[in-house]
Amino acid sequence: MNHGNHQELQVQRLLRELCVRLGFCLPPAEIRRLCESPPGSVDSFTDAVFEAEGMGDMEYTDLRRQVREVVDQHMSRWVGLGR
């Protein structure tokens, strides 16, 4: 499996968990965009998820914390993917 496919698989797993656990089920175009060019930090990925969900301009402190925790758990395992 090449680097790009592995990265895409990792992003898909992260987005699937966000959908199942927290209800952040993004539209297919947004999933594709994040898989093709995932943000490089936990905070920027978290922000991108909220923007894709149409919640980018609002403060959801507790919900953002929960999303960020899931993103952090996944990204911390992305060793070798440029993270």
Backbone atoms as SQL, in Angstrom:
CREATE TABLE atoms (id INTEGER PRIMARY KEY, chain TEXT, resi INTEGER, resn TEXT, atom TEXT, x REAL, y REAL, z REAL);
INSERT INTO atoms VALUES
  (1, 'A', 1, 'MET', 'N', 0.857, -1.183, 0.000),
  (2, 'A', 1, 'MET', 'CA', 0.000, 0.000, 0.000),
  (3, 'A', 1, 'MET', 'C', 0.890, 1.229, 0.000),
  (4, 'A', 2, 'ASN', 'N', 0.624, 2.184, -0.891),
  (5, 'A', 2, 'ASN', 'CA', 1.487, 3.358, -0.926),
  (6, 'A', 2, 'ASN', 'C', 1.058, 4.387, 0.105),
  (7, 'A', 3, 'HIS', 'N', 1.912, 5.376, 0.273),
  (8, 'A', 3, 'HIS', 'CA', 1.706, 6.414, 1.292),
  (9, 'A', 3, 'HIS', 'C', 0.348, 7.096, 1.157),
  (10, 'A', 4, 'GLY', 'N', -0.030, 7.469, -0.074),
  (11, 'A', 4, 'GLY', 'CA', -1.297, 8.171, -0.288),
  (12, 'A', 4, 'GLY', 'C', -2.504, 7.333, 0.099),
  (13, 'A', 5, 'ASN', 'N', -2.501, 6.064, -0.289),
  (14, 'A', 5, 'ASN', 'CA', -3.624, 5.186, 0.053),
  (15, 'A', 5, 'ASN', 'C', -3.716, 4.958, 1.555),
  (16, 'A', 6, 'HIS', 'N', -2.559, 4.807, 2.196),
  (17, 'A', 6, 'HIS', 'CA', -2.543, 4.592, 3.646),
  (18, 'A', 6, 'HIS', 'C', -3.076, 5.830, 4.366),
  (19, 'A', 7, 'GLN', 'N', -2.634, 6.996, 3.924),
  (20, 'A', 7, 'GLN', 'CA', -3.105, 8.245, 4.528),
  (21, 'A', 7, 'GLN', 'C', -4.610, 8.387, 4.349),
  (22, 'A', 8, 'GLU', 'N', -5.103, 8.105, 3.165),
  (23, 'A', 8, 'GLU', 'CA', -6.542, 8.215, 2.894),
  (24, 'A', 8, 'GLU', 'C', -7.332, 7.258, 3.790),
  (25, 'A', 9, 'LEU', 'N', -6.840, 6.056, 3.958),
  (26, 'A', 9, 'LEU', 'CA', -7.489, 5.073, 4.831),
  (27, 'A', 9, 'LEU', 'C', -7.539, 5.569, 6.273),
  (28, 'A', 10, 'GLN', 'N', -6.450, 6.159, 6.732),
  (29, 'A', 10, 'GLN', 'CA', -6.403, 6.678, 8.098),
  (30, 'A', 10, 'GLN', 'C', -7.409, 7.822, 8.292),
  (31, 'A', 11, 'VAL', 'N', -7.493, 8.708, 7.322),
  (32, 'A', 11, 'VAL', 'CA', -8.448, 9.820, 7.398),
  (33, 'A', 11, 'VAL', 'C', -9.874, 9.281, 7.364),
  (34, 'A', 12, 'GLN', 'N', -10.145, 8.296, 6.529),
  (35, 'A', 12, 'GLN', 'CA', -11.481, 7.701, 6.468),
  (36, 'A', 12, 'GLN', 'C', -11.868, 7.084, 7.808),
  (37, 'A', 13, 'ARG', 'N', -10.940, 6.412, 8.453),
  (38, 'A', 13, 'ARG', 'CA', -11.218, 5.827, 9.777),
  (39, 'A', 13, 'ARG', 'C', -11.555, 6.911, 10.787),
  (40, 'A', 14, 'LEU', 'N', -10.796, 7.984, 10.770),
  (41, 'A', 14, 'LEU', 'CA', -11.047, 9.106, 11.678),
  (42, 'A', 14, 'LEU', 'C', -12.430, 9.692, 11.424),
  (43, 'A', 15, 'LEU', 'N', -12.755, 9.968, 10.183),
  (44, 'A', 15, 'LEU', 'CA', -14.050, 10.573, 9.856),
  (45, 'A', 15, 'LEU', 'C', -15.201, 9.629, 10.177),
  (46, 'A', 16, 'ARG', 'N', -15.001, 8.343, 9.979),
  (47, 'A', 16, 'ARG', 'CA', -16.045, 7.352, 10.326),
  (48, 'A', 16, 'ARG', 'C', -16.310, 7.375, 11.833),
  (49, 'A', 17, 'GLU', 'N', -15.248, 7.451, 12.634),
  (50, 'A', 17, 'GLU', 'CA', -15.447, 7.496, 14.089),
  (51, 'A', 17, 'GLU', 'C', -16.159, 8.778, 14.501),
  (52, 'A', 18, 'LEU', 'N', -15.801, 9.905, 13.879),
  (53, 'A', 18, 'LEU', 'CA', -16.489, 11.156, 14.199),
  (54, 'A', 18, 'LEU', 'C', -17.976, 11.066, 13.869),
  (55, 'A', 19, 'CYS', 'N', -18.296, 10.380, 12.791),
  (56, 'A', 19, 'CYS', 'CA', -19.702, 10.214, 12.394),
  (57, 'A', 19, 'CYS', 'C', -20.438, 9.333, 13.397),
  (58, 'A', 20, 'VAL', 'N', -19.867, 8.185, 13.706),
  (59, 'A', 20, 'VAL', 'CA', -20.537, 7.217, 14.583),
  (60, 'A', 20, 'VAL', 'C', -20.617, 7.732, 16.014),
  (61, 'A', 21, 'ARG', 'N', -19.535, 8.245, 16.542),
  (62, 'A', 21, 'ARG', 'CA', -19.496, 8.654, 17.958),
  (63, 'A', 21, 'ARG', 'C', -20.138, 9.998, 18.224),
  (64, 'A', 22, 'LEU', 'N', -19.936, 10.967, 17.302),
  (65, 'A', 22, 'LEU', 'CA', -20.348, 12.339, 17.611),
  (66, 'A', 22, 'LEU', 'C', -21.341, 12.935, 16.612),
  (67, 'A', 23, 'GLY', 'N', -21.728, 12.165, 15.597),
  (68, 'A', 23, 'GLY', 'CA', -22.719, 12.656, 14.646),
  (69, 'A', 23, 'GLY', 'C', -22.192, 13.616, 13.602),
  (70, 'A', 24, 'PHE', 'N', -20.876, 13.692, 13.437),
  (71, 'A', 24, 'PHE', 'CA', -20.274, 14.536, 12.410),
  (72, 'A', 24, 'PHE', 'C', -20.114, 13.711, 11.141),
  (73, 'A', 25, 'CYS', 'N', -21.215, 13.561, 10.395),
  (74, 'A', 25, 'CYS', 'CA', -21.232, 12.753, 9.178),
  (75, 'A', 25, 'CYS', 'C', -21.174, 13.712, 7.990),
  (76, 'A', 26, 'LEU', 'N', -19.978, 13.902, 7.477),
  (77, 'A', 26, 'LEU', 'CA', -19.735, 14.911, 6.460),
  (78, 'A', 26, 'LEU', 'C', -20.228, 14.458, 5.087),
  (79, 'A', 27, 'PRO', 'N', -20.556, 15.433, 4.229),
  (80, 'A', 27, 'PRO', 'CA', -20.943, 15.118, 2.855),
  (81, 'A', 27, 'PRO', 'C', -19.780, 14.456, 2.112),
  (82, 'A', 28, 'PRO', 'N', -20.088, 13.619, 1.130),
  (83, 'A', 28, 'PRO', 'CA', -19.037, 12.913, 0.387),
  (84, 'A', 28, 'PRO', 'C', -17.953, 13.830, -0.187),
  (85, 'A', 29, 'ALA', 'N', -18.325, 14.989, -0.706),
  (86, 'A', 29, 'ALA', 'CA', -17.329, 15.903, -1.282),
  (87, 'A', 29, 'ALA', 'C', -16.342, 16.392, -0.211),
  (88, 'A', 30, 'GLU', 'N', -16.829, 16.632, 0.995),
  (89, 'A', 30, 'GLU', 'CA', -15.961, 17.084, 2.088),
  (90, 'A', 30, 'GLU', 'C', -15.049, 15.949, 2.556),
  (91, 'A', 31, 'ILE', 'N', -15.588, 14.744, 2.594),
  (92, 'A', 31, 'ILE', 'CA', -14.770, 13.586, 2.971),
  (93, 'A', 31, 'ILE', 'C', -13.640, 13.420, 1.961),
  (94, 'A', 32, 'ARG', 'N', -13.977, 13.513, 0.685),
  (95, 'A', 32, 'ARG', 'CA', -12.967, 13.394, -0.371),
  (96, 'A', 32, 'ARG', 'C', -11.887, 14.466, -0.227),
  (97, 'A', 33, 'ARG', 'N', -12.319, 15.692, 0.024),
  (98, 'A', 33, 'ARG', 'CA', -11.388, 16.820, 0.165),
  (99, 'A', 33, 'ARG', 'C', -10.436, 16.577, 1.329),
  (100, 'A', 34, 'LEU', 'N', -10.961, 16.145, 2.465),
  (101, 'A', 34, 'LEU', 'CA', -10.114, 15.905, 3.635),
  (102, 'A', 34, 'LEU', 'C', -9.200, 14.703, 3.434),
  (103, 'A', 35, 'CYS', 'N', -9.668, 13.697, 2.717),
  (104, 'A', 35, 'CYS', 'CA', -8.822, 12.527, 2.430),
  (105, 'A', 35, 'CYS', 'C', -7.685, 12.893, 1.483),
  (106, 'A', 36, 'GLU', 'N', -7.978, 13.715, 0.498),
  (107, 'A', 36, 'GLU', 'CA', -6.965, 14.077, -0.493),
  (108, 'A', 36, 'GLU', 'C', -5.937, 15.045, 0.060),
  (109, 'A', 37, 'SER', 'N', -6.355, 15.918, 0.950),
  (110, 'A', 37, 'SER', 'CA', -5.444, 16.923, 1.485),
  (111, 'A', 37, 'SER', 'C', -5.790, 17.210, 2.953),
  (112, 'A', 38, 'PRO', 'N', -5.464, 16.273, 3.841),
  (113, 'A', 38, 'PRO', 'CA', -5.824, 16.467, 5.245),
  (114, 'A', 38, 'PRO', 'C', -5.001, 17.574, 5.901),
  (115, 'A', 39, 'PRO', 'N', -5.639, 18.387, 6.730),
  (116, 'A', 39, 'PRO', 'CA', -4.895, 19.398, 7.477),
  (117, 'A', 39, 'PRO', 'C', -3.815, 18.720, 8.325),
  (118, 'A', 40, 'GLY', 'N', -2.716, 19.406, 8.541),
  (119, 'A', 40, 'GLY', 'CA', -1.551, 18.804, 9.171),
  (120, 'A', 40, 'GLY', 'C', -1.490, 18.834, 10.679),
  (121, 'A', 41, 'SER', 'N', -2.387, 19.565, 11.316),
  (122, 'A', 41, 'SER', 'CA', -2.359, 19.612, 12.789),
  (123, 'A', 41, 'SER', 'C', -3.721, 19.223, 13.340),
  (124, 'A', 42, 'VAL', 'N', -3.724, 18.846, 14.596),
  (125, 'A', 42, 'VAL', 'CA', -4.969, 18.445, 15.261),
  (126, 'A', 42, 'VAL', 'C', -5.974, 19.599, 15.240),
  (127, 'A', 43, 'ASP', 'N', -5.521, 20.787, 15.587),
  (128, 'A', 43, 'ASP', 'CA', -6.441, 21.930, 15.626),
  (129, 'A', 43, 'ASP', 'C', -6.970, 22.297, 14.243),
  (130, 'A', 44, 'SER', 'N', -6.099, 22.281, 13.232),
  (131, 'A', 44, 'SER', 'CA', -6.573, 22.644, 11.894),
  (132, 'A', 44, 'SER', 'C', -7.508, 21.571, 11.330),
  (133, 'A', 45, 'PHE', 'N', -7.268, 20.290, 11.650),
  (134, 'A', 45, 'PHE', 'CA', -8.173, 19.232, 11.212),
  (135, 'A', 45, 'PHE', 'C', -9.521, 19.390, 11.916),
  (136, 'A', 46, 'THR', 'N', -9.489, 19.660, 13.210),
  (137, 'A', 46, 'THR', 'CA', -10.724, 19.873, 13.975),
  (138, 'A', 46, 'THR', 'C', -11.513, 21.035, 13.388),
  (139, 'A', 47, 'ASP', 'N', -10.832, 22.143, 13.100),
  (140, 'A', 47, 'ASP', 'CA', -11.497, 23.301, 12.495),
  (141, 'A', 47, 'ASP', 'C', -12.111, 22.939, 11.144),
  (142, 'A', 48, 'ALA', 'N', -11.387, 22.155, 10.343),
  (143, 'A', 48, 'ALA', 'CA', -11.883, 21.760, 9.022),
  (144, 'A', 48, 'ALA', 'C', -13.147, 20.910, 9.137),
  (145, 'A', 49, 'VAL', 'N', -13.212, 20.053, 10.148),
  (146, 'A', 49, 'VAL', 'CA', -14.407, 19.230, 10.366),
  (147, 'A', 49, 'VAL', 'C', -15.605, 20.121, 10.698),
  (148, 'A', 50, 'PHE', 'N', -15.398, 21.092, 11.584),
  (149, 'A', 50, 'PHE', 'CA', -16.492, 22.000, 11.942),
  (150, 'A', 50, 'PHE', 'C', -16.935, 22.830, 10.745),
  (151, 'A', 51, 'GLU', 'N', -15.988, 23.297, 9.945),
  (152, 'A', 51, 'GLU', 'CA', -16.344, 24.073, 8.753),
  (153, 'A', 51, 'GLU', 'C', -17.116, 23.210, 7.767),
  (154, 'A', 52, 'ALA', 'N', -16.669, 21.978, 7.562),
  (155, 'A', 52, 'ALA', 'CA', -17.349, 21.074, 6.638),
  (156, 'A', 52, 'ALA', 'C', -18.762, 20.752, 7.111),
  (157, 'A', 53, 'GLU', 'N', -18.957, 20.784, 8.411),
  (158, 'A', 53, 'GLU', 'CA', -20.272, 20.504, 9.001),
  (159, 'A', 53, 'GLU', 'C', -21.146, 21.762, 9.015),
  (160, 'A', 54, 'GLY', 'N', -20.581, 22.895, 8.592),
  (161, 'A', 54, 'GLY', 'CA', -21.320, 24.150, 8.568),
  (162, 'A', 54, 'GLY', 'C', -21.374, 24.839, 9.918),
  (163, 'A', 55, 'MET', 'N', -20.433, 24.510, 10.785),
  (164, 'A', 55, 'MET', 'CA', -20.417, 25.065, 12.143),
  (165, 'A', 55, 'MET', 'C', -19.134, 25.849, 12.410),
  (166, 'A', 56, 'GLY', 'N', -18.448, 26.266, 11.362),
  (167, 'A', 56, 'GLY', 'CA', -17.141, 26.883, 11.507),
  (168, 'A', 56, 'GLY', 'C', -17.130, 28.237, 12.182),
  (169, 'A', 57, 'ASP', 'N', -18.232, 28.954, 12.128),
  (170, 'A', 57, 'ASP', 'CA', -18.231, 30.316, 12.658),
  (171, 'A', 57, 'ASP', 'C', -18.806, 30.409, 14.070),
  (172, 'A', 58, 'MET', 'N', -19.023, 29.273, 14.730),
  (173, 'A', 58, 'MET', 'CA', -19.643, 29.304, 16.047),
  (174, 'A', 58, 'MET', 'C', -18.746, 28.621, 17.070),
  (175, 'A', 59, 'GLU', 'N', -18.952, 28.939, 18.319),
  (176, 'A', 59, 'GLU', 'CA', -18.197, 28.334, 19.424),
  (177, 'A', 59, 'GLU', 'C', -19.023, 27.216, 20.051),
  (178, 'A', 60, 'TYR', 'N', -18.524, 26.013, 19.934),
  (179, 'A', 60, 'TYR', 'CA', -19.131, 24.844, 20.565),
  (180, 'A', 60, 'TYR', 'C', -18.040, 24.216, 21.426),
  (181, 'A', 61, 'THR', 'N', -17.738, 24.843, 22.537),
  (182, 'A', 61, 'THR', 'CA', -16.565, 24.500, 23.319),
  (183, 'A', 61, 'THR', 'C', -16.506, 23.023, 23.694),
  (184, 'A', 62, 'ASP', 'N', -17.551, 22.479, 24.294),
  (185, 'A', 62, 'ASP', 'CA', -17.514, 21.090, 24.734),
  (186, 'A', 62, 'ASP', 'C', -17.494, 20.138, 23.547),
  (187, 'A', 63, 'LEU', 'N', -18.309, 20.421, 22.546),
  (188, 'A', 63, 'LEU', 'CA', -18.344, 19.575, 21.361),
  (189, 'A', 63, 'LEU', 'C', -17.010, 19.642, 20.612),
  (190, 'A', 64, 'ARG', 'N', -16.428, 20.829, 20.511),
  (191, 'A', 64, 'ARG', 'CA', -15.126, 20.968, 19.849),
  (192, 'A', 64, 'ARG', 'C', -14.075, 20.153, 20.601),
  (193, 'A', 65, 'ARG', 'N', -14.122, 20.183, 21.912),
  (194, 'A', 65, 'ARG', 'CA', -13.172, 19.409, 22.710),
  (195, 'A', 65, 'ARG', 'C', -13.307, 17.925, 22.399),
  (196, 'A', 66, 'GLN', 'N', -14.539, 17.438, 22.298),
  (197, 'A', 66, 'GLN', 'CA', -14.776, 16.019, 22.006),
  (198, 'A', 66, 'GLN', 'C', -14.256, 15.649, 20.618),
  (199, 'A', 67, 'VAL', 'N', -14.541, 16.490, 19.634),
  (200, 'A', 67, 'VAL', 'CA', -14.060, 16.234, 18.276),
  (201, 'A', 67, 'VAL', 'C', -12.541, 16.258, 18.262),
  (202, 'A', 68, 'ARG', 'N', -11.952, 17.241, 18.923),
  (203, 'A', 68, 'ARG', 'CA', -10.499, 17.366, 18.958),
  (204, 'A', 68, 'ARG', 'C', -9.850, 16.139, 19.591),
  (205, 'A', 69, 'GLU', 'N', -10.461, 15.588, 20.632),
  (206, 'A', 69, 'GLU', 'CA', -9.920, 14.386, 21.279),
  (207, 'A', 69, 'GLU', 'C', -9.865, 13.210, 20.305),
  (208, 'A', 70, 'VAL', 'N', -10.922, 13.023, 19.530),
  (209, 'A', 70, 'VAL', 'CA', -10.950, 11.931, 18.555),
  (210, 'A', 70, 'VAL', 'C', -9.882, 12.181, 17.483),
  (211, 'A', 71, 'VAL', 'N', -9.806, 13.400, 16.981),
  (212, 'A', 71, 'VAL', 'CA', -8.806, 13.741, 15.970),
  (213, 'A', 71, 'VAL', 'C', -7.402, 13.493, 16.520),
  (214, 'A', 72, 'ASP', 'N', -7.156, 13.936, 17.738),
  (215, 'A', 72, 'ASP', 'CA', -5.834, 13.761, 18.351),
  (216, 'A', 72, 'ASP', 'C', -5.481, 12.279, 18.508),
  (217, 'A', 73, 'GLN', 'N', -6.437, 11.484, 18.952),
  (218, 'A', 73, 'GLN', 'CA', -6.186, 10.044, 19.116),
  (219, 'A', 73, 'GLN', 'C', -5.763, 9.419, 17.793),
  (220, 'A', 74, 'HIS', 'N', -6.445, 9.772, 16.731),
  (221, 'A', 74, 'HIS', 'CA', -6.126, 9.202, 15.428),
  (222, 'A', 74, 'HIS', 'C', -4.803, 9.740, 14.896),
  (223, 'A', 75, 'MET', 'N', -4.635, 11.054, 14.932),
  (224, 'A', 75, 'MET', 'CA', -3.429, 11.637, 14.347),
  (225, 'A', 75, 'MET', 'C', -2.164, 11.219, 15.087),
  (226, 'A', 76, 'SER', 'N', -2.283, 10.921, 16.365),
  (227, 'A', 76, 'SER', 'CA', -1.102, 10.493, 17.116),
  (228, 'A', 76, 'SER', 'C', -0.609, 9.130, 16.634),
  (229, 'A', 77, 'ARG', 'N', -1.480, 8.379, 15.956),
  (230, 'A', 77, 'ARG', 'CA', -1.106, 7.064, 15.400),
  (231, 'A', 77, 'ARG', 'C', -0.609, 7.153, 13.966),
  (232, 'A', 78, 'TRP', 'N', -0.640, 8.330, 13.385),
  (233, 'A', 78, 'TRP', 'CA', -0.261, 8.499, 11.991),
  (234, 'A', 78, 'TRP', 'C', 1.241, 8.680, 11.822),
  (235, 'A', 79, 'VAL', 'N', 2.020, 7.929, 12.546),
  (236, 'A', 79, 'VAL', 'CA', 3.466, 7.990, 12.439),
  (237, 'A', 79, 'VAL', 'C', 3.864, 7.592, 11.024),
  (238, 'A', 80, 'GLY', 'N', 4.768, 8.344, 10.463),
  (239, 'A', 80, 'GLY', 'CA', 5.229, 8.037, 9.123),
  (240, 'A', 80, 'GLY', 'C', 4.385, 8.635, 8.024),
  (241, 'A', 81, 'LEU', 'N', 3.374, 9.394, 8.410),
  (242, 'A', 81, 'LEU', 'CA', 2.518, 10.020, 7.387),
  (243, 'A', 81, 'LEU', 'C', 2.753, 11.525, 7.326),
  (244, 'A', 82, 'GLY', 'N', 3.886, 11.967, 7.833),
  (245, 'A', 82, 'GLY', 'CA', 4.189, 13.378, 7.761),
  (246, 'A', 82, 'GLY', 'C', 3.523, 14.192, 8.842),
  (247, 'A', 83, 'ARG', 'N', 3.021, 13.545, 9.868),
  (248, 'A', 83, 'ARG', 'CA', 2.357, 14.255, 10.970),
  (249, 'A', 83, 'ARG', 'C', 3.330, 14.489, 12.088);
